[in-house]
Amino acid sequence: MDVNHHLNPDLANIAIWAGAVIAFLILLRLANIFRYISNNQVGIVEKLWSTKGSIEDGFIALNGEAGYEPEVLRGGLHVFFPFMYRIHKSDLVTVGQGKIAYVFARDGAPLGASQVLGANDTDDKSDFQDARKFLRAGGQKGPQRKILREGTYAINTTQFAIITDERVYGHALSAQERAVLDSMQLTISERWGFTPVILAANQDLVGVVTVHDGPSLPPGEIIAPEVGIDLRDEATFHNNFQEPERFLKAGGYRGRQLQIIVEGTWYINRLFATVESVPKTVIPVGNVGVVIFYTGPRTDDVSGEQYRHGELVLNGSRGVWKDPLLPGKYAFNTYAGKIEIIPTVNFILKWVRGEVGAMKLDENLSEISLITKDAFEPTLPLSVVMHIDYKKAPMIIQRFGDVKKLVEQTLDPMVSAFFKNIAQKMTLIELLQNRAAIQEESAAEMKAKFESYSLDLQEVLIGTPRAPAGDKTIENILIQLRSRQIAREQVETYQEQERAAVQERTLNEAKATAAAQSALTQSLIQVKVNENEGAAALARAMKDAETRKVTAAAVGEQSRLEGQGEADRVLAVGAATAQATKLAVDAYGGPEFRLAEQNFAKFAEALTRINQPLVPQFLMSGGQGQENNGAGLIPTAMLSSMFGQMMPDALARLKDEAPKQAHRNNGGG
């Protein structure tokens, strides 16, 4: 019991000293005399009381009032006056690599009526690590135009709330402020605002910028003009909207901008400006781009007095640009204007349902419905090859709006009416057979019509007329035409076969000739020999004939001369004989008597020389059909007596007539 009695006072003393130490430490902690700040944090000082009282405006005590001090404590041990300060620790603000952080000022001057973001147009207003300087310079409360790039910042998060993609740095935030900042973080995330704008070179994109701060556009304008693009002017060159204050100083307007950004990495405050990525405008080879511009200055018409379908303006002005864009790739703001792609190579428009060209200009075209002279109703597929002069492309756009409207509202009804008129003058068969002539005629006539629309017609291609679905009439006519053609082809085939047979015969003869060439050659040689021998014989014969001719001529001349002499002799003898005869005749009583006398003398002499009787023994008499009997025979004795009686009478008459005839010959009566 004595031992316990001595131990209890010692324990009690220890407990008392321990309690005193704990109480002292608690008192020391409450007094905030000593505070240690780690190096990855800052200390935000809150003055609990001051002889200067509380602040009258805002909540940052710039003049020693009670409230939050603008300065922060960095890492280390700090000593304070007891019970006057409260120290709040806050992490250093860290912005990761390739990230963007946004600043929200909780205290400062109010924003202007047209402002969306707080101005940071001076160095003091843009230094977020010195809250006192910021507020003294007139920095404005609310979201700021300046952003924080990669790095670590010692920022008074009571004055400035820092919004990153990971967290919101802020101290002593009310529930309402926390909700506002969370909403801002969500908005920035939706705009991909915590990362820079990156336009990769392989994506062929451009960025169309819409500015959300600054003065509004003048009435009638929809696109803000380009400002601050001169690199040499440091005061206004905003480097593609990365310097909002310079942009506004250059006279930039709120709204969608004419200036676009191209490939690169751009640190743009998405609360100040949003960026929409759009593809670059590519004008393929064989095309041009006609620009319809919605902004820019208003300039005079440059289309000329002859063009009355609209105005053309200089490039960069508001309206249809006079000079089209040539093939290439353009960083064009598609909100500031429109580019109509016009083909400058030959392209085909097909009046065929279901067949569409690459540019889809003919997707609403179909076959042309015709009515022929003989009341058939075929449909005509048609293709037109045309070309547009690139210098005339702006005129087409100014006049028709686009090429597709030109095709559907002008060319389609014009071409359809033309072929309908042609079909009404022809029968179906004529329409089929005269296709080439119709094609040539249509090309010639429509070329002039196309030129009036600044188009160059190259060729018209006509297909085969077709019948409506279910109608077999045209097909039957075509079958008949095909049958006729087959018949013609057969006739021609037979003719060709005949010519082939003749040619075959000629070939066979040639083959036979070739086969007998040796014998033929020998015979030809023999013929030649014979011809030569004949020629020699002919020459000899001709020589002999010439000799004989000369000899005969000599003999003939001799005979002629001898005959002439003999003839002269005979003539002389004959003349003498004739004279003697004449005298003798005259002596006998005339020539008739003398002639009769000579005849009878010769007759008598002849009778004496022959052995036959003067008259036949019997003479056949009687008619046809009578039997050959003795009744038809005349005895020769009777004939001799008859002839003997006749002769003296004849001689007597001759003697009587002879003197009379001589008297007549002598000229008597």
Order of alpha helices (4+ residues) and beta strands (2+ residues): alpha-beta-beta-beta-beta-beta-beta-beta-alpha-beta-beta-beta-beta-alpha-beta-beta-alpha-beta-beta-beta-beta-beta-beta-beta-beta-beta-beta-beta-beta-alpha-alpha-alpha-alpha-alpha-beta-alpha-alpha-alpha-alpha
